Amino acid sequence: MPGFIYDEKGKRGRICLVGETATWNADGKQVADERLIDAAAFKDLMKVDDWNDVKIIAKGNRIQHFLNGKKILDFTDEHPQMALNEGILALQLHAGKPMWTEFKDVRIRLDDDK
């Protein structure tokens, strides 16, 4: 479930959280004052016992997360040394208490796709 962007094996940890429009540059993280969604609206939007429609758009240094048609996160990485310019695309379930995750209809579209 999209909830935040994490700098895996990096130094910045959680670099953008649900509801944030954020930019990370050489001076650190800058977050816009207006939130995209608050905790109560996110709880109402996310279907706990049903399928959720998740769309992630990653173009260049900008990543946007949508949940059930609503933008919940918008991140731009402008840090000159630590920008997330490349990496691994993975579907992940974190270690911890017993849990499960299921994926269906996963599609990846490259920029040159029509």
N, C-alpha and C positions, 0 to 999 in steps of 0.2 A: 504494500500500500504506500503510495507516495506520501511522504510526510516531511522530509527534509533532504537536503543535499549534503552529503558527508564527504570530506576530503580523505578518502581511504589511504592509509599509509602516508598521509601528509601531515602538516603542522597545524592546520586550521580547524580540524574537527568538524562540527556541524556548521556549515558555512551559509546555509539559508534554510529557514524554518517555514512551516505552513503559515500562510497569510502574509509573508514578507515579499516585498519588491526590494531586492538588495543588489548592491554592487560592491565588489571587493577590488580595491586598488592598492597601490603601494602604501597608502595611509591606513589601510585596514577596511573593515566592513562599514558600509554606509547603507542605512535602511530608510526607505521612504516613510513618512509619517502615516500615510493612509494604508490600512491593512486591506488585503484582498478578501480575507475571510477571518472571522473570529472563532474561538474554540467551540462555542455553542452551535454556530452554523456548520462548522466542519463535522461535528458529531451528528447533526441532522442529515448532512449530505452523504456521509459514508454509510453504506449498507453493510452491517456486520454479518448477517446471515444470508447474503445474496451476492450476486456478481456485481462488481463495480466496473465502470468504464473508465479506464485510465489512459490518458494521452500525454506523452512527453515529447516536446519539440526541442531539439537541440540543434541550433544553427550557430556555427562559429563559437563564440565565447558566451552565448546566451542559452539558458535552459528554462523552459516553461513547463509546469506540471498542471494538468487539468484533471479533475475528478468529477465524473458524471456531468460533464459539460461546463463545469465552473473552474476558472483559473484559480489555483490555490497557492501558487508559488511562481515567482519570476526572478531569475538570478542572472546577473551579468558578471563575468570574471575578467577584470582588467588588470590584475596584478602582473607586473612585468616579469617576475621570476617564478611565481607559483601557479600561474593560470592553468586550469584544467583543459589543456589543448588536445590531449589524447588519453586513451585508457581502454579499459575493458568494459564491455557491455555485459551485464549479468543480471539474472533474476535471482534474488537472494532471500533466504530465510535465516534470520539470526539465531545463534545458539542461545540456549536458555531453557526456560520452563517448556514443557510439552506444548507444541503448537503445530499448525500445518498451514500450507499455502497451496493454492491451485491457480493455474494460469490456463487461459484458453484464447484462441483466436489472436495469438501474438503475431504482429506484423511489423516489419522494419522497412522503411522507405528511405532511400538515399536521395540526395538533392537532385540527381539527374533523372530520377524516376518521374514519370508523368502521372 
